[in-house]
Amino acid sequence: MEHIERADVVLAGSTCLQGSYTGLFKHFLDFVDAGALVGTPVLLVAGVELQWNG
């Protein structure tokens, strides 16, 4: 986690399941110190599968 907390930029992504992020992504976020990313650009990316009936 030290590498993430000292990074210049953080890109974090997760799939979405039932309208929310996964438990694994939440577990990852729980390990990051609450103030470690203050002032650090963070981009959160979410992937959603869409099903078209047509």
C-alpha positions as CSV (number, residue, x, y, z in Angstrom):
1,M,0.0,0.0,0.0
2,E,3.0,2.3,0.5
3,H,3.5,2.5,-3.3
4,I,-0.1,3.7,-3.8
5,E,0.0,6.2,-0.9
6,R,3.2,7.7,-2.3
7,A,2.1,7.8,-5.9
8,D,1.9,11.0,-8.0
9,V,-1.3,9.9,-9.6
10,V,-3.7,7.0,-8.7
11,L,-5.9,5.2,-11.3
12,A,-8.3,2.7,-9.6
13,G,-11.0,0.7,-11.4
14,S,-13.6,-1.8,-10.6
15,T,-16.5,-3.5,-12.2
16,C,-20.0,-2.7,-10.9
17,L,-22.2,-5.4,-9.5
18,Q,-25.8,-4.6,-8.7
19,G,-25.2,-0.9,-8.9
20,S,-22.2,-0.8,-6.6
21,Y,-18.5,-1.5,-6.6
22,T,-17.2,-5.0,-5.7
23,G,-16.2,-6.2,-2.2
24,L,-12.6,-6.7,-3.4
25,F,-12.5,-3.0,-4.4
26,K,-13.9,-1.9,-1.1
27,H,-11.3,-4.1,0.7
28,F,-8.6,-2.4,-1.3
29,L,-9.9,1.1,-0.3
30,D,-10.0,0.1,3.3
31,F,-6.3,-0.5,3.4
32,V,-5.4,3.0,2.0
33,D,-4.8,5.5,4.9
34,A,-7.6,8.0,5.1
35,G,-5.3,11.1,4.5
36,A,-2.7,9.5,2.3
37,L,-4.2,10.7,-1.0
38,V,-5.0,14.3,0.0
39,G,-3.6,16.4,-2.8
40,T,-3.1,13.4,-5.1
41,P,-5.0,13.3,-8.4
42,V,-7.2,10.1,-8.3
43,L,-9.2,8.8,-11.2
44,L,-11.9,6.2,-10.4
45,V,-13.1,4.0,-13.3
46,A,-16.2,1.8,-13.2
47,G,-17.1,-0.8,-15.8
48,V,-20.7,-1.8,-16.4
49,E,-22.1,-4.5,-18.7
50,L,-25.1,-3.5,-20.6
51,Q,-27.4,-6.0,-22.3
52,W,-29.5,-4.9,-25.3
53,N,-32.6,-6.8,-26.3
54,G,-33.1,-5.8,-29.8
